[in-house]
């Protein structure tokens, strides 16, 4: 639906790209914050799965995002890293970049189900 594309996946690290399509724009013509948040959540979930294994599920408990700059065109890349791989919860951080510019920074906690 959003058009997210898996770029790379290693243990504890996921990179997911998103191209700015017309349906993802807000009323100001920029990438909608909800689409950006969804990209972050997807990348974080994949980073969790690559840590505890795809035979287990995880769910977002909480997630905080700081929007740093607006995106008018092109593609963004989200890199999510597990910074605490606990038995019951994982803490993940993510950076969303457009080229060398930071677009958003997020941190979330995921429950291992």
C-alpha positions as CSV (number, residue, x, y, z in Angstrom):
1,X,0.0,0.0,0.0
2,X,2.6,2.5,1.0
3,X,5.2,1.3,-1.4
4,X,7.9,0.5,1.2
5,X,10.8,-1.5,-0.2
6,X,13.2,-3.6,1.8
7,X,16.8,-2.4,1.0
8,X,18.8,-4.6,3.4
9,X,18.3,-6.9,6.4
10,X,20.9,-8.1,8.9
11,X,20.6,-9.3,12.4
12,X,19.2,-6.4,14.4
13,X,19.3,-3.9,11.5
14,X,16.8,-3.2,8.8
15,X,16.9,-0.6,6.0
16,X,13.6,0.2,4.2
17,X,13.1,2.8,1.5
18,X,10.0,4.8,0.6
19,X,9.5,6.9,-2.5
20,X,7.3,10.0,-2.3
21,X,4.2,9.2,-4.4
22,X,1.3,11.7,-4.9
23,X,-1.0,9.7,-2.6
24,X,1.5,10.0,0.3
25,X,1.5,13.9,0.2
26,X,-0.2,16.0,2.9
27,X,-2.2,19.1,2.1
28,X,1.0,21.1,1.9
29,X,2.4,18.8,-0.8
30,X,5.0,17.2,1.6
31,X,5.4,13.6,2.7
32,X,2.7,12.9,5.2
33,X,3.9,12.3,8.8
34,X,1.7,9.3,9.1
35,X,3.4,7.7,6.1
36,X,6.8,8.4,7.5
37,X,5.8,7.0,10.9
38,X,4.5,3.8,9.1
39,X,7.9,3.5,7.4
40,X,9.6,3.7,10.8
41,X,7.3,1.1,12.4
42,X,7.8,-1.3,9.5
43,X,11.6,-1.0,9.6
44,X,11.7,-1.3,13.4
45,X,9.5,-4.4,13.2
46,X,11.8,-6.0,10.7
47,X,14.8,-5.2,12.8
48,X,13.1,-6.9,15.8
49,X,12.2,-10.0,13.7
50,X,15.8,-10.3,12.4
51,X,16.9,-10.3,16.1
52,X,14.5,-12.8,17.7
53,X,13.7,-14.8,14.6
54,X,10.9,-14.7,12.1
55,X,9.2,-17.7,13.9
56,X,8.2,-15.3,16.7
57,X,6.1,-12.1,16.5
58,X,6.7,-8.7,18.1
59,X,4.3,-5.8,18.6
60,X,4.9,-2.1,19.1
61,X,4.4,-1.1,22.7
62,X,5.3,2.6,22.2
63,X,7.1,4.7,19.7
64,X,8.2,8.3,19.6
65,X,9.3,10.2,16.5
66,X,10.9,13.6,16.0
67,X,10.2,15.1,12.6
68,X,13.3,17.1,11.6
69,X,12.7,18.3,8.1
70,X,9.9,18.1,5.4
71,X,10.3,15.9,2.3
72,X,9.1,17.4,-1.0
73,X,10.3,14.8,-3.5
74,X,12.5,11.8,-4.0
75,X,13.0,8.9,-1.7
76,X,13.8,8.4,2.0
77,X,15.7,5.6,3.7
78,X,14.9,4.4,7.2
79,X,17.6,2.5,9.1
80,X,16.3,0.8,12.2
81,X,18.7,-0.8,14.8
82,X,17.9,-2.9,17.9
83,X,19.7,-1.3,20.8
84,X,18.4,-3.6,23.5
85,X,17.5,-7.2,22.6
86,X,15.7,-8.4,25.7
87,X,13.8,-11.6,26.2
88,X,10.5,-9.9,26.5
89,X,11.0,-6.5,25.0
90,X,13.3,-4.9,22.4
91,X,14.3,-1.2,22.2
92,X,14.8,0.0,18.7
93,X,16.1,3.3,17.3
94,X,15.6,4.6,13.7
95,X,16.9,7.3,11.5
96,X,15.2,8.4,8.4
97,X,17.5,10.0,5.9
98,X,17.2,11.7,2.5
99,X,20.6,11.5,1.1
100,X,22.8,12.9,3.9
101,X,20.0,14.9,5.5
102,X,18.2,13.7,8.7
103,X,14.5,13.7,8.1
104,X,13.3,12.0,11.3
105,X,14.6,10.2,14.4
106,X,12.6,7.7,16.3
107,X,12.8,5.3,19.3
108,X,10.4,2.5,20.1
109,X,9.8,-0.5,22.4
110,X,8.5,-3.8,21.1
111,X,7.1,-6.7,23.0
112,X,8.1,-10.3,22.0
113,X,4.9,-12.3,21.7
